Amino acid sequence: MPSAVAILLMMGALMVASASAQSYTDEEVTTMCASIELQPCRLTIPGAYQLSEKRCVQVFTTKKDFNAARTECKGWRVRGDVAAVLNEEEHKKLLCMTKEASPQRLRYWVGALRERNKFYWTSGVLTYTPWAQPNYSEGEACVQMNTDTAWGTWSVVQCAGTGAVVCEVSI
């Protein structure tokens, strides 16, 4: 009989595996974002938005590799890091924030990493993924949102590649 921990790990794996690759056209993103109200961060951080009750995020459009992006987030705010996306609502908000920051579809780093063939958030367990490309090649360990073909999908890429970044801070 499996232990409670084993059952929880299997449930988490099923949740990750069951997430579908939702992609959006430019028009669909524009329509969706018209109905999503982005709230300024309660900490009054210029340019930052409330992602959830306990987290604020800011979009930075300068392209850099993942490690440089993570360093930028840590320098942006104490306890800052590359943003984790914990559910579909947060994913849609981030999609609207990135569209507002840059109408052309840039690739953005999100705080998901692969280590020993398992994915995790820089801030903890990964439970939500709208994969465009769930498979990956050797050397691909970082995750970007907004592929070349569609808004909103995620791909596993080399960390040395470049992308813009969404930073988060807990409040």
PAKE-334821 format. One record per residue: y negated, x, z negated of N, C-alpha, C, O in turn. Coordinates in steps of 0.2 Angstrom, whole numbers, plus 5000, padded with zeros to 4 digits. Each point is the difference from the previous one (the first is absolute). Layout:
BEGIN
YXZYXZYXZYXZ/...
This chain:
BEGIN
500650045000499449965000499450045000499950054996/499649945009499450055000499649984994499949954997/499750115001499549994994499449975003499949985005/499750004990499449965001499550045004499749985004/500350094995499650045004500250015007499649995004/501150014997500250005007499849945003499950005006/500249944991499849945003499350005002499849975005/499850054990499250005002499950045006499649995004/500750074996499950055006500249975006499750005005/500949964995500249975006499549945002499950005006/499949974990499549945001499450035003499749985005/500050084992499450035003500250035007499549995005/501150034997500150035006500049945005499850005006/500549944992500049945004499349985002499949985005/499750024990499349985001499750045005499649975004/500550104995499750045005500249995007499750005005/501049994996500349995006499949945003500049995006/499849964990499949935003499349995003499949955003/499650094995499449995002499950015008500350055003/499449915000500050005008499450045002499550014996/500550015010499550045003499549955003500149985006/499450004990499549955003499550045003499750054997/500249945009499450035004499549955003500249945001/499250085000499549965002499650035006499950065000/499949895004499550025005499350014998499949974994/499650055009499350004998499849944999499649984995/500549975009499849934999500349974994499749964996/501050055002500349974995499750034993499949974995/499950105005499750034994499349974999499849984994/499850015011499449975000500049934997499649984995/500949985007500149934998500250004993499749964995/500850085003500250014993499550024995499949974995/499750085007499550034996499449954999499750004995/500249955009499549954999500149964994499649974997/501150025002500149964994500250044994500149974994/499850095006500150044994499450034997499650045004/500249944990499450024997500150074996500450004995/499350055008500050064996499550014995499449995001/500850024992499650004995499850074998500450055000/499049974999499850064998500350024993500249964996/499950115003500450024994499649984994499350015000/501049974995499749984994499650064996499650004996/500650065006499850074997499350015004499750064998/500149905006499450025004500050075003499550045000/501049975004500150065004499849995007500349955003/499150084999499849985007500550015005500450055001/499749895003500550005006500749994998500449995004/499750004989500749984998500149934999499649964999/501150025002500149935000500649994994500450054999/499649894999500549984995500749995004500049955004/500550094995500649995003500549954996500349955003/499650064991500449954995499650004994499550034999/500849934996499750004993499850064997499550014997/501050045004499950074997499950065004500050054998/499849935009499950065004499549995005499949945003/499750114998499550005006500250055005500350054998/499449945008500250055005499450015005499549965000/500550105003499450015005500350045006500550044999/499349945006500250035007499650065002499449995000/500950065002499750065002500250015007500650015001/499050005004500250005007500150075003500250015006/499650044990500150075003500750025000500449994995/499950035010500750025001500150064997499750055001/500949964995500250064997500849994999500349945000/500050114998500750004999500149974993499649994996/501149995002500149964994499850034994499649974996/500550105003499850034994499350014999499749994995/499950025011499350004999499749934999499549994996/500849965006499849934999500149984993499649974996/501050065001500249984993499550044995499749974995/500150095007499550044997499349965000499650004995/500249975011499449975000500049944995499549984997/501149985003500049944995500050034993499649964996/500750095002499950034993499350024999499849994994/499850035011499450024999499549945000499450014997/500849945006499649945001499849974993499549984998/501150014998499949974993500550034996500650025002/499349994991500550024995500649955001499949945000/500750095000500649965001500149975007500449955001/499250075004500049975007500650035003500350054998/500049915007500650035004500049965006499649955001/500850065004500149975006500349934998500449994996/499349965007500249934998500749985001500350015005/500049954990500649975001499949935002499549974998/501050005005499949935003500649964997500650025002/499349944993500649974996500249945003500649974997/499149995007500249945003499649985006499650045002/500649915001499749985006499349985000499650025004/500249954990499249984999499650075000499550005004/500850054993499650065000500050035007499550035002/501149975001500050035007499549975005499750035003/500249904996499549965004499350024999499650015004/500350004989499350024998499950075003499450015002/501050044997499950075002499950005008499650035003/500849925000499950005008499349985001499750035005/500049924992499349985001499550054998499550015004/500750034991499550054998500050065005499550025002/501149995001500050065005499749975006499750045004/500449904998499749975006499250004999499650025005/500249964989499250004999499850085000499450015003/500950034995499850074999500050035007499650045002/500949945003500050035006500349955005500649995000/499149985004500349945005500550035004500549975002/499450105000500650025004500650024995499850024994/500849975008500550014996500250074998500350045004/499549984990500150074998500749994996500149954997/500250115003500650004995499750024993499650055000/500749924995499850014993500650034996500549975000/499450084996500550024995500049944995499549984997/501150015001500149964994500550044995500350055003/499749944991500350044995500750004999500350004995/500149995011500750005000500350075002499750025005/500850004992500350075002500849995000500249964997/500150085007500750005000500250074997499850055002/500749944994500350064997500849994999500149954997/500350095005500749995000500249945003500449964997/499350025008500249945004499849934996500349955002/499350064993499849944997499250005000499750054999/500049895001499349995000499749984994500449964996/499050065002499749984994499350015001499750035004/499949934992499350015000499850064995500350014996/499150025006499850054996499949974993500050044995/499949905004499949974993500649964998500049974994/500650045009500649974997500549975006500050035005/500449924993500549985004499849965006499549964999/500750055007499849975006500449935001500750015000/499049945000500449935001499849965005500349955002/499150075002499849965006499850055006499750054999/500649935006499950045006500049965007500549975001/498950035002500149975007500150055005499550025004/501150014997500250055004499949985007500249955002/499550105002500149995007500550055003500449995005/499850064991500550055001500350024994499850054997/500749915001500450024994500450065000500250034995/499950005011500450065001499550065001499449985001/500850074997499650065000500450065002500650005000/499050055002500350075002499950054995499649994995/500850065005499950064995499350025000499750015005/500050004989499350024999499549955000499450014998/500849925003499649954999500149974993500549974998/498950034998500149984993499449964997500049984995/499550015010499449964997499949945005500349995005/499449964992499949945003499349985002499550014996/500449975010499449975003500049935002500549975002/498950004997500049935002499649995006499550055001/500649905003499749995007500350055005499750065001/500849935002500350045005499650005007499549965000/500650085005499750005006500049935004499649995004/501049974994500149945004499849944997499949955003/500050054990499849944997499650014993500250054997/499449905001499750004993500649984995500449965002/499550084992500449974995500750034999500250004994/500150035011500750034999499950074997499550035001/501149994996500050074997500550045004500549975002/499450094998500450055003500150064995499550024997/501150015003500150064996499850065005500350005006/499350054992499850055004500050074996500150004994/499750055010499950064996499450004996499549985003/500550054991499550004996499450055003499449994998/500850055006499550055003499649975006499550025002/500749925000499649965005499349984997499950014994/499749955010499449984997499949935000500349965004/499350024991499949925000499449994995499850054996/499949905005499549984995500349984993500650005000/499149984995500349994994499749944996499449995000/501049974996499849954996500250034993500650014998/498949994998500050034993500049944995499749955001/500750064993500049954995499850034993500150064999/499749904997499950024993500149944996499849945001/500650074993500149954995499449984996499650054999/500349895000499449984996500249964993499649984996/
